[in-house]
Amino acid sequence: MPALDRYDVVFLLVCAVFLYANLFANPETPYLLGGDQVFFWMQAQRMLQGEQLYRDFFERNAPGTFLLYLAVFKLFGPRIWTTNLMVLLLGSALSLLCLRIARSIMQRPEAALATALYVVFVIGGTLNGTHHFFSLLAVLGAVAVLMQGISSTTVGIAGVLLGLATFFTQTRGPLAALGIAAWMTWEKSRLDEPWSKYLRGQGLLFATLVLTWLALSSPFIATVGLRQLWFSQVTYVLEHNVTGWHATIGAPKGRPWVALVFLVRWLFGYVLLPTVYAICFWKCWRAPRSTPSDSPARVALLTAVGAALWVEVAQAPDWFRFFCVSAPGVILLIWLLPRAGMVASTLTRVLWIGVIGLAAYEIWYNHRTFTVVQQLPAGRVAVAPLAAEKLGWLAAHTKPGEFMFQAEWPGMYLPLGLRNPVFMWNVARSAREPRAYVTLCIRQLEDKQVEFIVESPPDSLPEFRAFLVSRYRLIWRFSDGSEVWQRNTEATVSDKQQL
């Protein structure tokens, strides 16, 4: 595997500058990001305030990402700039591994194109410090290690990294390990290796994965128990979050470009990635069977792991999850380009033009979108006008450390320094959640005398809406239809008198 040189370092710095331009308006003003990462911010806040994960509040994800944000908040405080810095470091690390892996199977220009395409199209298009990307980082690390060859050392390190991936996303490490195990089986058949070496490698891979996960999870096993951990991370997910294949191509209503973006994302995740893996499988199968463990083996490894991650996501598919595990597919897509014949050079130029144009557009779009600068409890931030409307109103009516329930989406807790008072992350859109949890959350809202609730009426559950109407009064409505309800103290006093 070729070592990275100064040209690679300069290229990686350019990637980092691109990400920085999409995360910060200036050194003192980060953008307020959205996406699934807000759940991890909120739960890390609760842990910072002394609450116990899986015991004091519910969570279905593995604990790795929460602990990472918790450590950052303890070091620097719960500030918005720290979360954006996390995305910057995460994106830079992913770009480094992508370039490293790509350089092992293709020349520098193709490797740079693969990395640039991934950084701009995937990371720049999501800007999300969620568990999917952290676990992918560990998986790519395992792939990079194994591309140096199969030995007890490389397999053991790969197993440790896959155990770390499992600590961030409970399904990612095991599925990636199955992909690697399939690749090791293919290698044994291709090179006619002895059974003893093959079985030793398989056992070492899975043993180090399990032992690493157990070591990292032991504090939670000791505090909440293995049964609760299994219920939260496995049983609950299987019963409420594994939706099966529901790939529909119904584009959202709105402007034509919105439908176009949706279609591109859909085709990328549902069509392009599996097609790339299928072609690469076919090419690896047709490669000479006695070739030393070199480029064909590395391509086969990347294909096996990429396909395994795609199958993992396909159990509950959406475009974002496919994006998060697409790094192997993007690299292999560019690897296939020189094999496209006479049109290869034309396709390469088109992709470079598209990557550069998309990078410029993303920077311009974010600078145009986050136009309002606000000073909030979590620091100075640049936000979109709608978010500014909500944050400004709530900042004027609440104080940091108070309870406030955002029933629709937990995006305001960190910037305003507010606390989520209930067991679940939200209630209004929890149609698939156990009714016992919804009942518990309503009781906690009542017991803690929560002053303000923000929700969106079309998404409300009937029992939650009934509680809201009986205990609260509508005092404000934002421009997007979201409502602010304030606790009706007169109704509460009347109820107590009747009791």
matplotlib code that plots the C-alpha trace (Angstrom):
import matplotlib.pyplot as plt

x = [0.0, 1.7, 2.4, 0.7, 3.0, 2.9, 0.5, -1.9, -1.5, -2.3, -5.4, -6.6, -6.1, -8.3, -11.0, -10.8, -11.1, -14.2, -15.8, -14.8, -16.5, -19.7, -19.6, -18.6, -19.6, -16.4, -14.1, -16.4, -19.8, -20.6, -23.7, -26.5, -26.8, -29.7, -30.2, -30.0, -27.0, -29.3, -30.5, -27.0, -26.4, -29.6, -28.7, -25.1, -26.6, -28.7, -25.7, -23.7, -26.5, -26.1, -28.8, -28.0, -28.2, -30.8, -32.1, -33.2, -34.1, -34.7, -32.3, -32.1, -28.6, -25.3, -23.6, -20.4, -21.5, -23.2, -20.0, -18.0, -20.2, -20.3, -16.5, -16.4, -19.1, -17.1, -13.9, -15.3, -18.9, -22.1, -21.4, -22.4, -18.9, -17.8, -20.4, -19.3, -15.7, -16.6, -18.1, -15.0, -12.7, -14.9, -15.1, -11.4, -10.7, -13.1, -11.5, -8.1, -9.2, -11.0, -7.8, -5.7, -7.9, -8.4, -4.6, -4.2, -6.3, -5.8, -3.5, -3.4, -5.7, -8.4, -8.0, -8.3, -11.5, -13.0, -12.2, -13.4, -16.6, -17.3, -16.3, -18.4, -21.4, -21.8, -20.2, -20.8, -24.4, -25.2, -22.8, -24.0, -22.0, -24.2, -23.4, -23.5, -20.4, -18.4, -19.0, -18.1, -14.8, -13.9, -15.0, -12.9, -10.0, -10.4, -10.5, -7.3, -5.5, -6.5, -5.5, -1.9, -2.5, -3.9, -1.9, -2.7, -1.8, -3.9, -6.9, -6.7, -6.5, -9.4, -11.5, -10.8, -11.9, -15.1, -15.8, -15.4, -17.8, -20.3, -20.0, -21.2, -23.8, -24.7, -25.2, -22.3, -19.4, -21.1, -22.3, -18.9, -17.3, -19.5, -18.4, -14.7, -15.3, -16.8, -13.8, -11.4, -13.3, -12.9, -9.2, -8.7, -10.4, -8.5, -5.0, -5.7, -4.6, -4.6, -7.7, -5.8, -4.8, -8.3, -10.1, -7.6, -8.2, -12.0, -11.9, -9.5, -11.7, -14.9, -13.3, -11.6, -14.8, -16.8, -14.2, -13.7, -17.5, -17.7, -14.9, -16.4, -19.9, -19.0, -19.9, -23.4, -23.8, -22.8, -25.2, -28.3, -27.8, -27.3, -31.0, -31.9, -29.0, -30.2, -33.8, -32.8, -30.3, -31.7, -35.3, -36.7, -35.0, -36.3, -39.8, -40.2, -37.4, -36.7, -39.2, -38.1, -37.7, -40.0, -38.2, -40.7, -39.9, -42.6, -40.9, -41.9, -44.2, -42.6, -40.2, -38.8, -35.2, -36.4, -37.8, -34.6, -32.4, -34.7, -34.5, -30.6, -30.4, -32.8, -31.0, -27.6, -28.6, -31.1, -29.7, -26.2, -24.5, -25.8, -25.0, -21.4, -21.1, -22.5, -20.2, -17.2, -18.1, -18.3, -14.9, -13.2, -14.7, -13.3, -9.8, -7.0, -7.4, -3.6, -2.8, -1.0, -3.0, -2.7, -5.1, -7.8, -7.9, -8.2, -11.0, -12.8, -12.4, -13.8, -16.7, -17.6, -17.6, -19.5, -22.1, -22.5, -23.1, -25.6, -27.5, -27.4, -29.0, -31.6, -33.3, -34.6, -33.6, -33.6, -31.3, -29.4, -28.5, -27.3, -25.2, -23.6, -22.3, -21.5, -17.7, -16.8, -19.2, -17.9, -14.3, -15.3, -17.3, -14.2, -12.2, -14.5, -14.2, -11.0, -12.7, -15.5, -13.5, -13.4, -15.7, -13.6, -11.8, -14.9, -16.7, -13.7, -13.8, -17.6, -17.3, -14.5, -16.6, -19.6, -17.7, -16.2, -19.5, -21.3, -18.7, -19.1, -22.9, -22.9, -20.7, -22.8, -26.1, -25.1, -23.9, -27.2, -29.3, -27.8, -28.3, -29.3, -26.7, -27.9, -26.2, -27.7, -26.8, -24.8, -22.8, -22.9, -24.5, -25.7, -29.1, -31.8, -34.7, -37.3, -34.9, -34.1, -37.8, -38.3, -35.0, -35.5, -39.0, -38.0, -34.8, -36.9, -39.3, -37.0, -33.8, -31.0, -31.4, -35.2, -37.4, -39.1, -40.5, -40.1, -42.5, -41.7, -37.9, -35.2, -33.2, -33.6, -32.3, -28.6, -28.6, -30.9, -29.4, -32.8, -33.6, -35.8, -38.1, -39.4, -38.2, -38.5, -36.9, -40.3, -43.9, -45.9, -44.5, -44.1, -46.8, -44.6, -43.6, -45.0, -48.1, -46.7, -43.8, -46.2, -48.2, -45.1, -44.0, -47.3, -47.1, -43.6, -44.8, -47.5, -45.2, -42.4, -44.9, -43.3, -44.1, -43.8, -44.4, -43.6, -45.4, -46.8, -50.5, -50.6, -48.1, -49.8, -50.9, -54.5, -53.7, -50.9, -53.1, -55.9, -53.5, -52.1, -55.6, -56.7, -53.5, -52.1, -53.2, -52.0, -50.1, -48.1, -47.9, -44.7, -44.8, -44.4, -47.5, -45.6, -47.3, -46.2, -48.4, -48.1, -49.1, -52.6, -52.2, -55.9, -56.8, -54.2, -55.5, -59.1, -58.1, -56.3, -59.4, -61.6, -59.3]
y = [0.0, 3.3, 5.9, 9.2, 12.0, 15.8, 16.0, 13.8, 16.0, 19.1, 17.4, 16.4, 20.0, 21.2, 18.7, 20.0, 23.6, 22.7, 21.1, 24.1, 26.5, 24.5, 24.4, 27.9, 31.3, 32.6, 31.4, 32.9, 31.8, 28.1, 27.1, 25.5, 22.1, 19.7, 16.0, 12.9, 14.2, 16.5, 13.3, 12.6, 16.2, 16.0, 12.7, 13.8, 16.9, 14.7, 12.5, 15.7, 16.7, 13.3, 11.2, 7.6, 6.3, 3.4, 4.0, 7.6, 8.0, 5.6, 5.0, 2.4, 3.3, 2.0, 4.3, 5.2, 8.5, 9.7, 9.2, 11.0, 14.1, 13.8, 13.9, 17.0, 18.7, 18.0, 19.4, 22.5, 22.9, 22.2, 24.7, 24.6, 25.1, 21.9, 19.9, 21.4, 20.8, 17.1, 17.0, 18.7, 16.1, 13.2, 14.3, 14.9, 11.4, 9.8, 11.6, 10.4, 6.7, 7.0, 8.3, 5.7, 2.8, 4.3, 4.6, 0.9, -0.1, 2.8, 5.6, 9.0, 10.9, 8.3, 8.1, 11.8, 11.8, 9.1, 10.9, 14.3, 12.7, 11.2, 14.3, 16.6, 14.5, 12.5, 14.3, 17.8, 16.8, 15.6, 17.3, 15.0, 13.8, 10.8, 7.3, 5.9, 7.9, 7.2, 3.4, 3.6, 5.3, 2.2, -0.2, 1.6, 1.5, -2.3, -2.5, -0.4, -2.6, -5.8, -4.5, -4.9, -8.6, -11.4, -12.1, -12.6, -8.9, -7.4, -9.6, -8.9, -5.1, -5.4, -7.3, -4.6, -1.9, -3.8, -4.1, -0.3, 0.1, -2.1, 0.2, 3.1, 1.2, -2.2, -3.9, -2.3, -4.3, -7.8, -7.2, -5.9, -8.9, -11.2, -9.4, -9.8, -13.5, -14.0, -12.3, -14.5, -17.6, -16.4, -15.8, -19.3, -20.8, -18.5, -19.2, -22.7, -21.8, -24.4, -24.8, -24.2, -20.7, -20.0, -21.1, -19.3, -16.1, -16.4, -17.2, -14.3, -11.8, -12.6, -13.2, -9.8, -8.1, -9.6, -9.0, -5.4, -4.8, -6.4, -4.3, -1.1, -2.0, -3.4, -0.1, -0.2, -3.9, -3.3, -0.4, -1.3, -5.0, -7.0, -7.7, -4.0, -3.4, -6.2, -5.0, -1.4, -2.2, -5.4, -6.3, -2.8, -2.1, -5.4, -4.7, -1.0, 0.2, -2.6, -1.6, -3.9, -3.0, -0.1, 1.5, 3.8, 6.4, 8.8, 12.2, 14.9, 17.7, 21.1, 22.7, 20.6, 20.8, 19.2, 16.2, 16.0, 15.9, 13.2, 11.2, 11.4, 10.3, 7.5, 6.2, 6.5, 4.4, 2.0, 1.4, 2.6, 1.1, -2.5, -2.3, -1.3, -4.1, -6.7, -5.6, -5.7, -9.2, -10.4, -8.9, -10.3, -13.8, -13.7, -12.6, -15.3, -17.6, -17.8, -14.1, -13.1, -11.2, -7.9, -5.6, -8.2, -9.2, -5.6, -4.9, -8.1, -7.0, -3.6, -5.1, -7.6, -5.1, -2.5, -5.1, -6.2, -2.7, -2.1, -5.2, -4.0, -0.7, -2.3, -3.7, -0.2, 1.7, 5.4, 7.6, 9.0, 5.6, 4.5, 7.7, 6.9, 3.5, 4.4, 5.0, 1.6, 2.0, 5.4, 4.2, 1.2, 3.3, 5.3, 2.1, 0.9, 4.1, 3.1, -0.1, 1.9, 2.0, 5.0, 7.1, 6.7, 10.0, 11.9, 10.5, 11.5, 15.1, 15.2, 13.9, 16.4, 19.3, 18.0, 17.7, 21.2, 22.7, 20.9, 22.0, 25.6, 25.3, 23.7, 26.5, 29.2, 27.5, 27.3, 30.9, 31.9, 29.7, 30.5, 34.2, 35.2, 35.4, 34.9, 34.9, 31.9, 30.1, 27.6, 30.4, 32.6, 30.8, 31.4, 30.0, 29.8, 32.4, 29.8, 28.5, 32.0, 32.7, 29.7, 30.1, 33.8, 33.4, 30.6, 32.3, 35.2, 33.0, 30.4, 30.2, 27.7, 24.6, 24.7, 21.9, 22.5, 19.7, 19.8, 17.1, 17.3, 17.4, 17.8, 20.5, 23.3, 21.7, 22.3, 25.8, 27.1, 25.0, 23.5, 20.1, 17.3, 16.2, 12.9, 9.3, 9.4, 11.8, 12.9, 11.9, 13.7, 11.6, 8.3, 6.3, 3.2, 3.6, 1.4, 3.1, 2.5, 4.8, 7.5, 7.3, 7.5, 10.7, 12.3, 11.5, 13.0, 16.2, 16.5, 15.6, 18.1, 20.9, 21.6, 25.2, 25.1, 22.4, 22.9, 20.6, 20.3, 19.4, 17.1, 14.8, 14.5, 11.3, 11.5, 10.8, 13.4, 16.0, 15.3, 15.8, 19.0, 20.5, 19.7, 20.9, 23.6, 26.6, 27.7, 31.0, 31.1, 29.7, 29.9, 30.6, 26.9, 25.9, 24.7, 25.7, 26.7, 25.6, 27.0, 25.2, 26.3, 26.8, 27.5, 24.1, 22.5, 24.2, 23.2, 19.6, 19.6, 21.1, 18.4, 15.7]
z = [0.0, -1.1, 1.6, 1.4, 0.3, 0.4, -2.6, -0.7, 2.4, 0.4, -1.1, 2.3, 3.6, 0.7, 1.7, 5.3, 4.1, 2.1, 5.2, 7.3, 4.9, 5.2, 9.0, 10.0, 8.7, 10.3, 13.1, 15.8, 14.2, 13.5, 11.6, 13.6, 12.0, 12.0, 11.3, 13.5, 15.4, 17.5, 19.3, 20.4, 21.5, 23.6, 25.2, 25.9, 27.6, 29.9, 30.7, 31.5, 33.9, 35.7, 34.1, 33.2, 29.7, 29.3, 32.8, 33.2, 29.6, 26.7, 23.9, 21.1, 19.8, 21.1, 23.6, 21.7, 20.1, 23.3, 25.2, 22.5, 22.7, 26.5, 26.6, 24.3, 26.4, 29.6, 28.1, 26.3, 27.6, 25.6, 22.8, 19.2, 17.9, 19.5, 17.6, 14.3, 15.2, 15.7, 12.2, 10.8, 12.4, 11.5, 7.9, 7.7, 9.2, 6.7, 3.8, 5.0, 5.1, 1.8, 0.1, 1.8, 0.7, -2.8, -3.3, -2.6, -5.6, -8.1, -9.1, -7.4, -9.8, -9.6, -5.8, -5.5, -7.6, -5.4, -2.2, -3.5, -4.7, -1.3, 0.6, -1.5, -2.4, 0.8, 3.7, 2.4, 1.5, 5.0, 7.5, 10.2, 13.2, 13.7, 14.9, 11.3, 10.3, 13.5, 13.1, 9.4, 10.3, 12.4, 9.7, 7.1, 9.5, 9.7, 5.8, 5.5, 8.0, 6.2, 2.9, 4.1, 4.2, 6.3, 9.5, 13.1, 13.8, 11.1, 11.7, 15.5, 14.9, 12.5, 15.1, 17.7, 15.2, 14.4, 18.1, 18.3, 15.4, 17.2, 20.2, 17.9, 15.8, 17.2, 13.8, 11.9, 13.3, 13.0, 9.5, 8.4, 10.1, 8.1, 4.9, 5.9, 6.8, 3.3, 1.8, 3.9, 2.6, -1.0, -0.3, 1.0, -2.0, -4.4, -3.0, -1.6, 1.9, 4.7, 6.8, 10.0, 9.0, 7.7, 10.9, 13.1, 11.3, 11.5, 15.2, 15.9, 14.0, 15.8, 19.2, 19.2, 18.1, 20.9, 23.6, 22.5, 22.6, 26.0, 27.4, 26.1, 27.2, 30.6, 32.5, 31.1, 31.6, 35.3, 35.8, 33.8, 33.2, 30.0, 29.7, 29.5, 27.1, 24.9, 25.0, 24.0, 21.3, 19.8, 20.8, 20.6, 17.3, 15.8, 16.9, 16.2, 13.8, 11.3, 8.6, 5.8, 2.2, 1.4, -1.6, -3.2, -5.7, -4.9, -5.0, -2.5, -3.6, -4.2, -6.5, -9.4, -8.0, -4.7, -6.7, -8.7, -5.5, -4.1, -7.3, -7.4, -3.8, -4.3, -7.4, -5.7, -2.6, -4.1, -7.6, -8.1, -5.0, -5.4, -9.2, -8.4, -5.9, -8.3, -11.1, -8.8, -7.5, -11.1, -11.9, -8.8, -9.6, -13.1, -11.8, -12.1, -9.1, -8.3, -8.3, -5.1, -2.4, -4.2, -6.1, -6.8, -3.1, -2.0, -4.4, -3.3, 0.4, -0.3, -2.3, 0.4, 3.2, 1.1, 0.1, 3.7, 4.9, 2.1, 3.3, 6.9, 5.9, 3.6, 6.7, 7.3, 4.2, 3.5, 1.4, 4.4, 5.8, 2.3, 2.1, 5.5, 4.3, 0.7, 1.0, -0.4, -3.3, -4.2, -4.3, -6.4, -8.7, -9.6, -9.8, -12.5, -14.6, -16.5, -17.4, -19.2, -22.4, -24.7, -22.5, -19.4, -19.8, -20.6, -17.6, -15.4, -16.6, -16.1, -12.6, -11.7, -13.1, -11.1, -7.9, -8.2, -9.1, -6.3, -3.8, -4.8, -4.7, -1.2, 0.2, -1.4, -0.3, 3.4, 3.4, 1.9, 4.2, 7.6, 7.4, 10.9, 13.7, 17.2, 20.6, 22.4, 25.7, 23.6, 22.0, 18.9, 15.9, 12.4, 11.8, 9.1, 9.5, 10.6, 13.3, 14.3, 14.8, 17.1, 19.0, 19.5, 20.9, 23.2, 24.4, 25.5, 27.5, 29.0, 31.0, 30.6, 32.8, 32.7, 31.5, 28.1, 25.9, 22.2, 21.1, 17.4, 17.1, 19.8, 18.0, 20.5, 23.7, 23.1, 21.6, 24.4, 27.2, 28.0, 29.4, 28.1, 31.0, 29.7, 29.2, 25.4, 23.0, 21.6, 21.9, 19.2, 16.3, 18.2, 16.5, 16.6, 20.2, 23.0, 24.5, 28.0, 27.1, 25.8, 29.0, 31.1, 29.2, 29.8, 33.5, 33.6, 32.0, 34.6, 37.6, 36.6, 35.9, 32.5, 31.5, 27.7, 25.1, 21.3, 18.9, 15.4, 15.4, 12.3, 13.9, 17.3, 18.9, 20.1, 23.7, 23.7, 22.1, 24.6, 27.5, 25.8, 25.4, 28.9, 30.7, 28.5, 26.5, 23.0, 23.2, 20.1, 16.6, 14.4, 10.7, 9.9, 12.0, 15.0, 18.2, 21.7, 24.6, 28.1, 31.2, 32.3, 36.0, 36.6, 35.2, 37.4, 40.6, 39.7, 39.2, 42.6, 44.3, 42.8, 44.1]

ax = plt.figure().add_subplot(projection="3d")
ax.plot(x, y, z, "-o")
ax.set_aspect("equal")
plt.show()
